Amino acid sequence: MQDNPAAAAPPTASQSQPLEIAKIGKDVSAPVLIHSTNPNIPKSVHKAKLNGFVIVNFYVEPDGTTSNVHIYRTIIKGANSPDQVL
């Protein structure tokens, strides 16, 4: 039995090969939204008139799955305050 089964997992394409930026066309199609979920926004956020967005970075592997997903930046905008970058 292995102590760390994740260590034995084969590396993803992004880990084992240099990154290649694919361009739409030929064998590469544009991304298509397949699932979306509306956020559960607390009433306090509505009262404060806050909104914002999140920038997420990730790799799309050759098989279409994603890897190395992480939040790059979160920006919150308030009705009476300057933008807050988190």
C-alpha positions in Angstrom: 0.0 0.0 0.0 1.3 3.4 -0.9 1.5 6.2 1.5 0.7 8.9 -1.1 -1.4 7.5 -4.0 -1.5 10.9 -5.6 2.3 10.8 -6.0 2.0 7.7 -8.2 -0.6 9.3 -10.5 0.7 10.1 -14.0 1.4 13.7 -14.7 -1.2 15.7 -16.6 -0.3 16.9 -20.1 0.4 20.4 -18.8 2.9 19.0 -16.3 4.7 16.6 -18.7 4.9 18.7 -21.9 5.7 22.3 -22.7 2.6 24.4 -23.0 1.2 24.8 -26.4 -1.4 27.5 -27.1 -4.1 26.1 -29.5 -5.9 28.3 -31.9 -9.6 27.8 -32.8 -9.9 26.2 -36.2 -9.0 22.9 -37.9 -9.2 20.4 -35.0 -9.9 22.9 -32.2 -13.4 24.2 -31.6 -14.4 27.2 -29.5 -15.4 26.5 -25.9 -19.1 26.0 -25.2 -20.8 26.5 -21.9 -22.3 23.2 -20.7 -23.2 24.1 -17.2 -23.9 27.3 -15.2 -25.0 27.9 -11.6 -26.5 31.1 -10.3 -24.6 32.2 -7.1 -26.3 32.3 -3.7 -25.9 36.0 -2.8 -26.5 37.0 0.8 -29.1 39.8 1.5 -26.3 41.8 3.2 -24.5 42.0 -0.1 -27.6 43.2 -1.9 -28.2 45.8 0.8 -24.6 47.1 0.5 -25.0 47.2 -3.3 -21.9 45.2 -3.9 -20.9 43.4 -7.0 -17.8 42.0 -8.5 -16.1 39.3 -10.5 -13.4 36.6 -10.3 -10.7 35.9 -12.8 -9.9 32.2 -12.9 -6.8 30.6 -14.6 -6.8 27.0 -15.8 -5.3 24.7 -18.4 -7.5 22.8 -20.8 -5.9 19.4 -21.4 -5.9 17.7 -24.8 -8.8 15.4 -23.7 -10.9 18.5 -22.8 -10.6 18.3 -19.0 -9.2 21.1 -16.9 -6.2 21.2 -14.6 -4.2 23.7 -12.6 -7.4 25.6 -11.7 -6.9 28.6 -9.4 -8.4 32.0 -8.6 -6.1 34.7 -10.1 -7.9 37.8 -8.8 -11.2 38.8 -7.2 -12.5 42.3 -7.6 -15.4 43.7 -5.5 -17.1 46.9 -6.5 -19.1 48.9 -4.0 -21.7 51.5 -4.5 -19.9 54.1 -2.4 -16.4 52.8 -2.2 -13.4 52.2 -4.6 -12.8 48.8 -6.1 -11.2 46.3 -3.8 -8.8 43.8 -5.4 -8.4 40.7 -3.3 
